Amino acid sequence: MSSMSVTQALMTRKSVRVYEDKPVPQPLLQEILELAGRSASGGNVQPWKVDVLTGDALNSMAQSVQGFIQQSGGKSEPEFPTYPSKLADPYHSRRGDCGELMYDALGIAREDKMNRIMQTMKNYNFFGAPVGIILSMDRDMGQPQCLDIGIYMQSIMLLAKERGLDTCPQVSWTVFPQPVREALGLSDDKKIMAGICLGYKAEGEAVNEISQERAALEDYISFHGF
């Protein structure tokens, strides 16, 4: 493990979408997940349920979900909206700029609908990462527990970065939750909250080196009493 600081991990973490074909040792995964379990949660509820997949298990779930999408014609019953129906600026512009940077790095033009769809479908194979993580929680949990899930995800991503691994957080699995629950043997009272790709970044891939612009501090911070 490196001596990377939290600051360095935050500054160097990127959403990686191309991975080396290299397995991640299970003891290393266990270490990351055990440490992530120290994450803060309201009332120490620790609402997260974690399924970790690799090898045949990962491929089997990916095939099931992709097959479901094709058979359903893309129709689904998402766990929750990915974005508000009326996403105003500056949020709408940020989302659009984020997507265009990614597609430019991939060399996929705006009018190339087929390749954009094919790229979207790569979400449902964890972008080829050797490890896929699905996070869920009991359906009767509320919005505060959603915050806990986000805190837990961030812990996983920073701990992975510290250990020379890269990740990509995913909301895509929540769009088609039914086949995900089926593949993992989860009951309907479990709500699919997010996925995480995890593995070793493939070098020399432009899409892995995107630098997304961040808002300036004064755009969202108000100091009081200073």
C-alpha positions in Angstrom: 0.0 0.0 0.0 1.3 3.5 -0.8 1.6 6.4 1.6 -0.9 8.4 -0.4 -2.7 11.0 1.6 -6.5 11.6 1.6 -5.8 14.8 -0.3 -3.8 13.0 -3.0 -6.5 10.3 -3.3 -9.2 12.9 -3.9 -7.1 14.9 -6.4 -6.1 11.8 -8.4 -9.4 9.8 -8.3 -11.1 9.7 -11.7 -14.0 7.7 -13.1 -12.2 4.9 -15.0 -14.0 3.3 -17.9 -11.3 1.0 -19.4 -9.5 -1.6 -17.1 -6.7 -4.1 -17.4 -7.6 -7.7 -17.6 -6.0 -8.3 -14.2 -7.7 -9.9 -11.1 -7.9 -8.1 -7.8 -6.9 -10.3 -4.9 -9.8 -11.1 -2.6 -7.8 -10.3 0.6 -7.2 -6.8 -0.8 -11.0 -6.4 -1.5 -11.8 -7.6 2.0 -9.4 -5.0 3.5 -10.9 -2.2 1.5 -14.5 -3.1 2.4 -13.7 -3.7 6.1 -12.1 -0.3 6.3 -15.0 1.3 4.4 -17.3 -0.2 7.0 -15.9 2.4 9.4 -17.7 5.1 7.4 -20.1 7.4 9.2 -23.8 6.7 9.2 -26.6 8.4 11.0 -27.3 6.6 14.3 -24.7 4.1 13.3 -27.4 2.4 11.3 -24.9 1.2 8.6 -27.7 0.6 6.0 -25.5 -0.7 3.2 -25.8 -4.2 1.8 -22.9 -5.1 -0.5 -22.6 -7.7 -3.2 -19.1 -8.1 -4.8 -18.8 -9.9 -8.1 -15.9 -11.2 -10.2 -15.3 -13.8 -12.9 -18.2 -16.0 -13.9 -20.6 -14.4 -11.4 -19.9 -10.9 -12.8 -20.3 -12.1 -16.4 -23.5 -14.0 -15.6 -25.2 -10.9 -14.0 -24.0 -8.7 -16.9 -25.5 -11.0 -19.5 -28.8 -11.3 -17.5 -29.1 -7.5 -17.2 -28.1 -6.8 -20.8 -30.5 -9.5 -22.0 -33.3 -7.9 -20.0 -32.6 -4.5 -21.4 -32.7 -5.8 -25.0 -35.9 -7.9 -24.4 -37.7 -5.0 -22.7 -36.7 -2.5 -25.4 -35.1 -0.4 -22.8 -38.3 -0.1 -20.7 -37.7 -0.2 -16.9 -39.0 0.7 -13.5 -36.0 2.6 -12.0 -35.5 2.8 -8.3 -35.5 6.6 -8.5 -34.9 9.3 -11.1 -31.3 9.6 -12.1 -31.7 13.4 -12.4 -34.6 15.8 -11.7 -37.0 16.1 -14.6 -36.2 19.8 -14.9 -32.4 20.1 -14.3 -31.7 23.8 -14.3 -28.4 25.5 -14.9 -25.6 25.4 -13.8 -26.4 21.7 -13.2 -27.8 21.0 -16.6 -24.7 22.5 -18.3 -22.3 20.6 -16.0 -24.0 17.3 -16.9 -23.9 18.1 -20.6 -20.3 19.2 -20.5 -19.4 16.0 -18.6 -20.9 13.8 -21.2 -19.4 15.6 -24.2 -15.9 15.4 -22.6 -16.3 11.6 -22.2 -17.6 11.1 -25.8 -14.9 13.3 -27.3 -12.2 11.2 -25.5 -13.8 8.1 -26.9 -14.0 9.6 -30.4 -17.8 9.1 -30.6 -19.6 12.0 -32.4 -22.8 13.4 -31.1 -24.7 12.1 -34.1 -23.3 8.6 -33.8 -26.3 7.2 -31.9 -25.4 3.6 -32.3 -21.9 3.9 -30.7 -23.3 6.0 -28.0 -25.8 3.3 -27.1 -23.0 0.7 -27.2 -20.9 2.8 -24.9 -23.9 3.2 -22.5 -24.4 -0.6 -22.5 -20.8 -1.0 -21.3 -22.1 0.2 -17.9 -23.8 -3.1 -17.6 -20.6 -5.0 -17.8 -18.9 -2.7 -15.2 -16.8 -1.3 -18.2 -14.8 -4.6 -18.2 -13.5 -4.1 -14.7 -12.5 -7.3 -13.0 -14.6 -6.5 -9.9 -18.2 -5.2 -9.8 -19.8 -4.0 -6.6 -23.6 -3.5 -6.1 -24.8 -1.5 -3.1 -28.4 -2.0 -1.9 -30.4 -1.2 1.2 -33.7 -2.1 2.7 -36.5 -0.4 0.8 -38.0 1.1 4.0 -34.9 3.2 4.6 -35.2 6.9 3.9 -33.2 9.8 2.4 -30.8 10.1 5.3 -29.7 6.5 4.7 -29.1 7.4 1.0 -26.5 9.9 2.3 -24.9 7.1 4.3 -24.6 5.0 1.1 -22.8 7.9 -0.6 -20.4 8.3 2.3 -19.7 4.5 2.1 -19.1 4.7 -1.6 -16.6 7.5 -1.3 -14.7 5.6 1.3 -14.4 2.6 -1.0 -13.2 4.8 -3.9 -10.6 6.6 -1.8 -9.4 3.4 -0.1 -9.1 1.7 -3.5 -7.1 4.7 -4.9 -4.7 4.5 -2.0 -4.0 0.9 -2.9 -3.3 1.5 -6.6 -6.8 0.6 -7.8 -9.3 2.7 -9.7 -13.1 2.9 -9.7 -16.1 4.2 -11.4 -19.3 4.9 -9.4 -22.5 4.0 -11.3 -26.1 4.8 -11.0 -27.0 2.8 -14.1 -27.8 -0.4 -12.2 -30.6 1.4 -10.5 -32.3 2.0 -13.9 -32.9 -1.8 -14.4 -33.1 -3.1 -10.8 -35.3 -6.1 -11.5 -32.7 -8.3 -13.2 -30.0 -7.2 -10.8 -32.0 -8.4 -7.8 -32.8 -11.6 -9.6 -29.1 -12.3 -10.4 -28.0 -11.6 -6.9 -30.9 -13.4 -5.2 -32.1 -10.2 -3.5 -35.8 -9.9 -2.5 -38.0 -7.0 -3.7 -37.6 -5.3 -0.3 -34.0 -4.5 -1.2 -33.5 -1.3 -3.1 -30.6 -1.2 -5.6 -28.7 2.1 -4.8 -25.5 2.1 -6.9 -22.7 0.1 -8.5 -19.0 0.5 -8.4 -16.4 -0.7 -11.0 -13.1 -1.6 -9.4 -9.8 -2.7 -10.9 -6.5 -1.6 -12.4 -6.7 1.3 -14.9 -5.7 0.6 -18.4 -2.9 3.0 -19.4 -2.9 5.1 -22.6 -6.7 5.4 -22.8 -7.9 9.0 -23.3 -11.2 8.3 -21.6 -9.4 7.4 -18.4 -7.5 10.7 -18.3 -10.4 13.2 -18.5 -10.2 16.2 -16.2 -13.7 17.3 -15.3 -14.0 20.9 -14.3 -14.9 21.6 -10.7 -16.9 24.7 -9.6 -15.0 27.4 -7.8 -15.3 27.6 -4.1 -17.2 30.9 -4.2 -19.8 29.3 -6.5 -21.3 27.2 -3.7 -19.7 28.2 -0.4 -21.1 30.8 2.1 -19.1 31.5 5.2 -20.9 32.8 8.2 -19.5 34.5 11.3 -15.9 34.7 10.1 
